[in-house]
Each structure stands twice: as structure tokens, then as C-alpha cells.
Amino acid sequence: MLKNFIEMVRKMEFVVLDTETTGIRNAQVCQIAVVNAFGKVLIDTLVKPSVPIPPDATRIHGISDRDVSGALNWLDIAPAVFDIVYGRDLIIYNSSYDLEVLQFSDRCWGMFETNWNSRVKSHCAMLQFAAYRGLWNLGKGGYRWHKLEDACKYMRVVQNDAHTALGDAEATRRLVLAMAASPKDGLE
């Protein structure tokens, strides 16, 4: 699995997506960014959710209702995002969470046809890094997951603008490139 991921990254045809959200559960997108393998920004925008952004979420990413008051809503943004990522290898740090957020945002805006999980070819950078790092979690019977910040530190990747969609997408891009540039034994 990790070997195939590294090979995919080396082709330099992937895109990386990150979101900032209204919370943890039943969360909507309030910021989204996608960059390509070379760091070109394909989209970077605030998104006005259909619900207020809770103060707990604002404390993490700094995005308030005031910030998104003039932004387009998900109904306006989602088609462009889908067009950017469809048919490409899509890398997301904690892909199950972000794909769930995209799907929930769709439902909140009455969009039921997208089904992000089955229509995009996503790869979870968090799970791939966990396998790369190789620390076993006895309690969960799998590799230990790491925060993006910790993964970047381990790989000596500079992380700028943490907890912004663009900053985290760029950090994820740099992380997977670092993993591909210095693979573990047996991956070459």
C-alpha cells in the first residue's frame, strides 16, 4: 500500500485538498484549498456555511462568521472543487474526515448526487505517513496516527499558516514529497 502511494506521488500528477470546518461532527466547509503536485494553487477560498461557525472552531482556524459573510456558499463552490479533483489522484491528510465534511456540506445545501467517497480517487496522507513512520498502536491494532504538525516535524517539512486550508494543503504536499524523496527500506 505505501509503496504504491510513493509511486503515485513520484508521478507528480496528484492534487492535495484541505478544508477548515464549522466543527468536528456534522461539520460544513468554511474554507477550502486545492494545490497541485508542484504547489500551484488551484482553489483557495472561504465558504459561507449554512450555519454559524462555533467559537470553538474559530479558536482553531481563526475563521469567523464575519470573515465568511461575503463569501460564496457551498452550493456555488462545490462544482468547481469537484471539477478540479475529479479523475485525479486526490491526497488529503485524514481523508475520511474531509470527505465526510464535503458530503455533509452537500447534504446541507440539498446536493445529493455528488457522493465524494465513490466519485473521487482519494488517498489518505495521514494513514500513509502512519505506515511510513511505522509506530504500532497495540490498542488499535494498526499504525499510530500523527497530527499533520507532528508528521511535518518528523520529516523536517516547514509548515506555514497551520490551520488554514491552503497552509495545510501545502504542508501535506511537502510531506508526501518528502516521504517519496526518502523512502523507508524495502520501498524502492
N, C-alpha and C positions, 0 to 999 in steps of 0.2 A: 504494500500500500504506500509506504513512504517513498520507496524507490520510484514508483510511477508518478507520484506527486512531484518529486525532484525533477524527473524527466520532463514533465509538463511545464514546470516553472522555467526550465532551461530553454524551452522553445520560445519564450518571451512573447506569447500571444494571449496571455491572460489579462483579466481586469480585476481590480480589487474594489470592493464595496464596503462602506461603513455607514452606520446610522447613529444618530443621537435620538433619544426617545422620551416619551412622556412618563416613563417608569419602567418597572420590571415585568409585571403581569398586565395582560391586556393593554399593552403599550402601543402607541402610534408613533410614526416617524415625525420628528420636528426638525431634523437636519439630515441630509444625505449627501454622500460624495462617492464618486467612482473615478479611479485613476487607471491608466493602462500600465503595462509592464515597464514602460520607460518613465513613468511618473507624470505623463500628460494628464491634466485634469479634464475629464470628460463631462462631469457634472459636479457642482458643489453649490448647494442651495439650502436655505431654510425652508421649512414646510409648515404651513399653518394646520395644526391638528384640529379635529372636531371637538376636542375637549380642552379645558385649561391645562397648562403644564404645571404639575405639582411642585411646590417649593423644594421638596427633596430631590427631584430630578434637576431642577435649576441649579441647586448647590453643586451637583456633579459636573454638569456641562456648561453652566452659565447662560443657558438659553431661557428667556422668559417669554411670557405671553406678549409683552410689548415688542420684543425682538421679532416675533413671527406675525405680528398684526397685519403687516402689509405683504406678507409672503403668499405665494400661490398655495393652494391646498393640495392634498394627496391626489385627488381626482385629476388635477391639472398636471401634476408632476409624474405620476406613475407610468403613463405610456412612454414618456421619454426615457425613464430609467429602464423599463423593460426592453425597449429598442436597443439601448446601449449594451445590455448584458446578455440578451437572447443569442443563443448559438455560440457563446464564447465560454471558455473556462473562467468561472467566477470564483474568486478567492475571497473568503470572509473569515475574520477572526471570530470564532463562535458562530458558525453559520446557522446552526439550528435556531438560535435566538433571533438573529437578524431576519431570517426567512419567515419566522413566526410573526415578527413585527410587521414585515411587508404584507403578509397575508391578513393580519388583523386590521391593518390600515385599509386594505382593500375592502374588507367587510364593513368597516365603519363608514365608508363612503359609497356603499352599495355596489361595489365591483366584485363580482363573484366568479368571473371567468379566468382570471389570471393563473391561479394556483402555482405560485412561485416554486414550491417544492418539486413539482413534477415537470415544470417547463424550463427550468434553468439548470445548467450543469455546474453545481456548486461544489467547492472543496473547502473543508474547514481547516484553516491555518492553525487554529488552537489545537485540534487533535493531531495534526501532522507535527507540530512542534513538540507536543507531549511525547509522541513516538520518537522523535529526533533526540530529545533530551534523555528519554529512557528511564525516568524515575518511576518505579512501580508503586501503585497505590493499593496496598493489600485490602483495604476496606471496600474498594470499588472494583477490584479485580481487573484493573486496566492501568494505563499510564496516567500519571498525575497531570492534571491540567494546570496551566500557569496563566496569570494575568498577562495581558499584552505588554505592559510595562516591564514585568519581570523577564519575559521572553526576550524583549529587546535588550535589556541589560545583559543577559546571559550571552547574547550574540554580538554584543558591543555595537548595537544599532542605535543611532541617535533618534530619539523620539521628540519631535517638536509638536507643540499645540495638542497635547494629550486631551482627550475627551472633547475633541471636535471631530466631526465626521471626516473632514479632509486630513487632519493630523493623524488620526488613527488609521485611515486607509493608506496613507503614505508610510506610516510605521510598519504596517502589515506587509506592504510591498517590499520594503527594505529588509524586513525579517525573512521573508521567503527567499529573496535573492541571496541573503547571507547563508541561509541553510543550503541552497543549491551550490553556492561557491565553496562551501567547506563541508561536504557530506561526511557522515559518520562511516566508519569501516564497514565494508560489505555493500555499500550503496552504489559504488562506481561500477 
